[in-house]
Amino acid sequence: MRLSFNKQRNNRRFNYTPRYYKGKEETNPYAFENTFERYRDMPNKNDFGAHWREARNMSRNRGNKGLSPLLLMIIGLLVLAALYVLDFDLSIF
Protein backbone atom coordinates (compact mmCIF):
# COMPACT_ATOMS: atom_id res chain seq x y z
CA MET A 1 0.00 0.00 0.00
CA ARG A 2 1.42 3.35 -1.04
CA LEU A 3 1.09 6.28 1.30
CA SER A 4 0.89 9.79 0.00
CA PHE A 5 1.41 12.48 2.60
CA ASN A 6 0.59 15.46 0.40
CA LYS A 7 -2.80 14.19 -0.76
CA GLN A 8 -5.93 14.96 1.24
CA ARG A 9 -8.36 12.14 1.70
CA ASN A 10 -11.93 12.59 0.50
CA ASN A 11 -14.70 12.40 3.04
CA ARG A 12 -17.32 9.78 2.41
CA ARG A 13 -20.83 11.07 1.91
CA PHE A 14 -23.12 10.06 4.76
CA ASN A 15 -26.80 10.67 4.31
CA TYR A 16 -28.70 8.89 7.06
CA THR A 17 -32.46 8.92 7.13
CA PRO A 18 -34.41 6.85 9.65
CA ARG A 19 -36.56 4.08 8.24
CA TYR A 20 -39.92 5.53 9.21
CA TYR A 21 -39.04 9.18 8.58
CA LYS A 22 -41.80 10.99 6.68
CA GLY A 23 -39.46 13.52 5.06
CA LYS A 24 -39.74 12.00 1.62
CA GLU A 25 -42.76 12.89 -0.41
CA GLU A 26 -45.37 10.20 -0.59
CA THR A 27 -46.49 8.86 -3.95
CA ASN A 28 -49.44 6.71 -4.94
CA PRO A 29 -49.53 3.74 -2.51
CA TYR A 30 -51.12 1.53 -5.16
CA ALA A 31 -48.38 2.03 -7.73
CA PHE A 32 -46.35 -1.13 -8.34
CA GLU A 33 -42.80 0.11 -8.56
CA ASN A 34 -39.50 -0.73 -7.02
CA THR A 35 -38.74 0.97 -3.70
CA PHE A 36 -35.22 1.86 -4.78
CA GLU A 37 -36.43 3.44 -8.01
CA ARG A 38 -38.86 5.63 -6.10
CA TYR A 39 -36.19 7.10 -3.83
CA ARG A 40 -33.35 7.27 -6.35
CA ASP A 41 -33.91 10.80 -7.69
CA MET A 42 -35.93 12.27 -4.84
CA PRO A 43 -33.74 13.93 -2.17
CA ASN A 44 -34.76 14.12 1.46
CA LYS A 45 -36.26 17.35 2.68
CA ASN A 46 -33.40 17.60 5.18
CA ASP A 47 -30.65 16.83 2.63
CA PHE A 48 -29.43 20.34 1.89
CA GLY A 49 -26.52 19.08 -0.21
CA ALA A 50 -28.83 17.51 -2.76
CA HIS A 51 -31.05 20.59 -2.87
CA TRP A 52 -27.97 22.79 -3.37
CA ARG A 53 -26.67 20.50 -6.14
CA GLU A 54 -30.04 20.60 -7.90
CA ALA A 55 -30.23 24.40 -7.64
CA ARG A 56 -26.71 24.73 -9.07
CA ASN A 57 -27.60 22.50 -12.01
CA MET A 58 -30.74 24.54 -12.68
CA SER A 59 -28.84 27.83 -12.56
CA ARG A 60 -26.19 26.53 -14.97
CA ASN A 61 -28.80 25.74 -17.60
CA ARG A 62 -30.77 28.96 -17.58
CA GLY A 63 -32.94 29.93 -20.50
CA ASN A 64 -31.92 33.60 -20.58
CA LYS A 65 -28.54 33.15 -22.21
CA GLY A 66 -28.74 36.36 -24.25
CA LEU A 67 -27.17 39.70 -23.39
CA SER A 68 -29.38 41.98 -21.40
CA PRO A 69 -29.77 45.65 -22.44
CA LEU A 70 -28.47 46.77 -19.05
CA LEU A 71 -25.27 44.78 -19.52
CA LEU A 72 -24.75 46.26 -22.99
CA MET A 73 -25.28 49.78 -21.61
CA ILE A 74 -22.75 49.22 -18.81
CA ILE A 75 -20.18 47.83 -21.26
CA GLY A 76 -20.73 50.82 -23.56
CA LEU A 77 -20.26 53.30 -20.72
CA LEU A 78 -17.07 51.57 -19.61
CA VAL A 79 -15.69 51.63 -23.16
CA LEU A 80 -16.49 55.34 -23.51
CA ALA A 81 -14.90 56.07 -20.12
CA ALA A 82 -11.76 54.16 -21.15
CA LEU A 83 -11.60 56.06 -24.45
CA TYR A 84 -11.99 59.38 -22.60
CA VAL A 85 -9.21 58.50 -20.16
CA LEU A 86 -6.91 57.48 -23.02
CA ASP A 87 -7.69 60.74 -24.92
CA PHE A 88 -8.96 58.91 -27.98
CA ASP A 89 -9.68 61.32 -30.80
CA LEU A 90 -12.69 60.42 -32.95
CA SER A 91 -11.68 62.89 -35.67
CA ILE A 92 -9.36 60.31 -37.25
CA PHE A 93 -12.40 58.55 -38.69
N, C-alpha and C positions, 0 to 999 in steps of 0.2 A: 504494500500500500504506500503510495507516494503522498507525502505531506507537503503542502504548499502554505507557507507562513504569510505570504502577502495577498492571499486570496480570501475574501470574506465569504462566509458560508451563507447560503440562502435560507431564510426562515421558511418552514413548512406552513402552508395555509391550513388553519384550523377553524372550521365553521361548524360549531356544535349547535344543534337544535334538539331539544327534548322530543321524545317520541310523540307525546300527546299535545304538543304545542300547537295552538291554533293561529299561528302567525302566517301560515301560508294560506293563500286564497282557496276557498273551497270550489270545486267544480261539480258537475252533475254526478250524484252518487250512483246513478244507474248506468253510467258510461262504462263500457268494458274496455279498459285500457291498462297498460302496464303501470305499476306504481312508480317505477323509476323514470319512465317517459314523462309522467305528469310533473314530476319535480325537477326535471333536468334543466329547463330554461327559466323556471320561475324562482327568483331569489326570495329569501326570507324578508319579512318586513324589517327585521333588525339587522340584516346584513348590509351595512352601509357601503362596504367595498364593492359589492355587486351593483348597487344602485349608482355609485360613483362611476364605475366602469361603463355602465349602460348610458349614463348622461354624457360621458366623454365621447363615446361612439356616436351618439346622436348629434353632438355639437360638431364633430369632425365632418359629418356628411350633411351639412346644412343645404337648404335649397337656394338661399340667397347668395350665390357665388359671384354675382356681378359687382361692379364698383358703384358705390353709392354717390349721389351728387355732393353730399357733404365732404366725403373723402376727396373727390376731385377738386372741390373748391379749396380745401386746405392745402393740397399739393400745389395748386396754382399759386396761392398766396405765398407759400414757401419758396417757390421758384422765382417769383417776382421779387421777394425780399432778398434772395441770394443774388439776383442780377443787379439790384440796386446797390447792395453792399460792394459788389465787384465792379461798380461803375460801368456797366455794360451799356454801350451806345447803340440805340436802335437805328440810327441814321445810316449805318453801313448797309442796310437792306434797301 
